[in-house]
Amino acid sequence: MRKGERRDITARAAVVQRVISGVVQNPSVTLTVDTLQKWLNIPVDAAQRILERLASSGLVREVEKGVWARGTWPGAQRDWY
């Protein structure tokens, strides 16, 4: 017997879209696990996973320990801050 999906896929997609839009539309955004957790009202471990995935995709980069900022785009000025 197959169990049903425990996750609300629609809600997860909305959270992901909100994060991506917030990061893309705000080039000066800085994130920490704590600020992401409070902003999205999600568990700390979920905020950590989101930041890890954003970093692995190149959308954000760690600018100091535990602080993440928007990464650079191909062709963009390297020192944008």
C-alpha angles and dihedrals in degrees: 000000000000119000119226121253108275094201125081099233093191092053091046091051090050091052092049092048091048092052095046092047091048093051097042095045094047112052092182095054118132121192137194127181088254096051092045091048092051095042094053098029091232133136118277092245090055090051089051092051092049092052091047091053093045089052094047089051091051094241092119134018132199107255094179133355108305095356119106129192134181112285125231124266125229107278093016123126107273099221099049098155 
